[in-house]
Amino acid sequence: MLLVTEPVSVAGAMRSSWRRTRRRNWRVAAAFVAAWVVSTATLGVGVFLALGVTRLADAVLPTALAAVAGVALTLAQVATLLVSGLVAAVLVTFLVLSAEESAALAGSADDDDAPASGPAPAPAPPAPTPGPAPAPRWR
């Protein structure tokens, strides 16, 4: 974020980031640990349920075992994908908010000087040349 918002080198951005996040690293680490614990517990329960359904199908109706296992484990994979994406989005949001808070506390976030969010506008296209374009020479 510092590389985009401030005219510094990579090393300068790392030094500035380190200065801005002093004593805030524990909060970031706690957020990562909490997200890991919650997602691991959620996915563990999901996999346990998928395997439980598969074991039940094996005991009750062995001929349908392959179909039940395929559906149950597919749902477990989809749940893993969704939970992983959600955790990544939440952690990125937390990191961005933490960086903005650090910048505000450091006094480098002025509302008037803040860059607009989103990509920079595209430059204007070059002005057309006067007169007709020369004919291509194919021969």
Backbone torsions as a table, in degrees:
resi	resn	phi	psi	omega
1	MET	NA	-36.5	-179.3
2	LEU	-68.0	-31.3	179.4
3	LEU	-66.3	-28.4	-179.0
4	VAL	-86.0	-38.4	-172.2
5	THR	-91.2	-17.5	-177.3
6	GLU	-133.1	146.3	179.2
7	PRO	-82.1	77.3	180.0
8	VAL	-130.9	163.8	175.7
9	SER	-80.3	176.5	178.7
10	VAL	-63.8	-44.0	179.1
11	ALA	-64.0	-40.1	178.1
12	GLY	-65.4	-38.0	177.6
13	ALA	-65.6	-39.8	178.7
14	MET	-65.1	-42.5	178.4
15	ARG	-63.5	-44.9	-179.9
16	SER	-63.9	-41.6	178.5
17	SER	-62.9	-41.8	179.9
18	TRP	-63.8	-41.8	178.9
19	ARG	-65.4	-39.8	-176.6
20	ARG	-72.5	-26.4	-174.7
21	THR	-102.5	12.1	177.6
22	ARG	-58.2	138.3	180.0
23	ARG	63.4	6.5	174.3
24	ARG	-107.8	-5.5	-177.7
25	ASN	-64.6	-30.5	-179.8
26	TRP	-67.1	-36.3	178.6
27	ARG	-66.7	-41.3	178.2
28	VAL	-66.0	-44.3	178.6
29	ALA	-62.9	-39.6	178.6
30	ALA	-65.1	-37.3	178.1
31	ALA	-65.4	-41.7	178.6
32	PHE	-65.1	-42.8	179.8
33	VAL	-65.4	-43.0	179.5
34	ALA	-62.7	-43.1	178.7
35	ALA	-64.3	-39.0	179.5
36	TRP	-66.0	-44.4	-178.8
37	VAL	-63.9	-46.6	-178.1
38	VAL	-65.0	-44.8	-178.6
39	SER	-68.3	-37.2	178.4
40	THR	-65.5	-42.3	178.7
41	ALA	-65.2	-43.2	180.0
42	THR	-62.4	-47.4	-179.4
43	LEU	-69.1	-33.2	176.6
44	GLY	-62.4	-43.0	177.3
45	VAL	-64.3	-41.5	179.5
46	GLY	-62.3	-44.9	178.8
47	VAL	-67.3	-38.7	177.3
48	PHE	-59.9	-42.9	178.9
49	LEU	-67.0	-40.2	179.2
50	ALA	-63.7	-42.1	178.5
51	LEU	-71.0	-32.8	177.2
52	GLY	-64.5	-42.6	177.5
53	VAL	-63.7	-39.4	179.4
54	THR	-65.4	-42.4	178.2
55	ARG	-66.2	-37.2	178.2
56	LEU	-65.1	-41.9	178.1
57	ALA	-64.6	-35.5	178.4
58	ASP	-65.8	-37.2	-178.6
59	ALA	-78.9	-36.8	-173.0
60	VAL	-91.9	-48.9	-174.1
61	LEU	-137.5	82.0	-175.1
62	PRO	-62.5	-23.7	-179.0
63	THR	-71.4	-23.6	179.7
64	ALA	-97.4	8.8	-174.8
65	LEU	-60.0	-44.4	-176.9
66	ALA	-63.1	-42.8	180.0
67	ALA	-67.9	-44.3	180.0
68	VAL	-64.2	-43.5	179.5
69	ALA	-64.3	-41.1	178.9
70	GLY	-61.8	-45.5	-179.8
71	VAL	-68.2	-45.2	-176.9
72	ALA	-64.5	-44.8	-178.9
73	LEU	-73.6	-28.8	173.7
74	THR	-65.6	-43.4	177.3
75	LEU	-63.4	-36.8	176.8
76	ALA	-64.6	-39.5	177.5
77	GLN	-65.9	-42.3	178.9
78	VAL	-64.2	-41.8	177.7
79	ALA	-62.6	-39.6	177.7
80	THR	-62.1	-43.7	178.6
81	LEU	-62.6	-45.9	-178.5
82	LEU	-65.5	-44.3	-179.7
83	VAL	-66.7	-39.5	178.6
84	SER	-63.8	-42.9	177.6
85	GLY	-64.5	-40.8	178.5
86	LEU	-63.9	-44.3	179.2
87	VAL	-63.0	-43.2	178.7
88	ALA	-61.8	-43.3	-179.9
89	ALA	-64.8	-42.1	180.0
90	VAL	-65.4	-43.1	-179.4
91	LEU	-67.1	-39.5	177.6
92	VAL	-64.5	-42.4	177.4
93	THR	-61.2	-43.3	178.5
94	PHE	-61.7	-43.4	-179.7
95	LEU	-65.3	-40.8	179.2
96	VAL	-65.6	-44.6	178.6
97	LEU	-63.6	-38.5	177.6
98	SER	-65.5	-40.1	178.3
99	ALA	-66.9	-40.4	177.8
100	GLU	-64.7	-39.5	177.9
101	GLU	-64.9	-41.0	178.2
102	SER	-64.1	-39.8	178.9
103	ALA	-66.4	-38.7	179.2
104	ALA	-66.8	-40.0	179.1
105	LEU	-69.7	-30.3	179.6
106	ALA	-77.8	-11.1	177.8
107	GLY	84.0	13.5	-178.7
108	SER	-101.2	4.2	-179.1
109	ALA	-107.0	94.1	174.2
110	ASP	-96.9	134.0	-179.5
111	ASP	-64.5	-33.7	-178.3
112	ASP	-73.2	-33.0	-175.9
113	ASP	-97.4	-0.9	-176.8
114	ALA	-68.9	137.3	178.6
115	PRO	-69.6	150.7	177.5
116	ALA	-66.0	145.1	179.0
117	SER	-74.4	151.8	179.6
118	GLY	96.5	177.6	-178.0
119	PRO	-72.1	157.3	178.8
120	ALA	-67.5	149.3	179.4
121	PRO	-65.9	148.7	-179.1
122	ALA	-71.8	145.5	178.3
123	PRO	-66.7	156.5	-179.9
124	ALA	-67.3	145.9	179.4
125	PRO	-68.3	154.3	-179.0
126	PRO	-64.5	150.2	-179.6
127	ALA	-68.1	142.8	-179.8
128	PRO	-68.5	149.3	178.9
129	THR	-79.0	144.1	-179.0
130	PRO	-72.4	148.1	176.7
131	GLY	86.4	170.2	-179.4
132	PRO	-72.9	151.1	177.9
133	ALA	-73.6	148.1	179.5
134	PRO	-66.5	146.7	-179.9
135	ALA	-69.9	140.6	179.1
136	PRO	-68.3	146.7	178.7
137	ARG	-102.6	103.7	-177.8
138	TRP	-93.2	-12.3	-176.2
139	ARG	-98.3	NA	NA
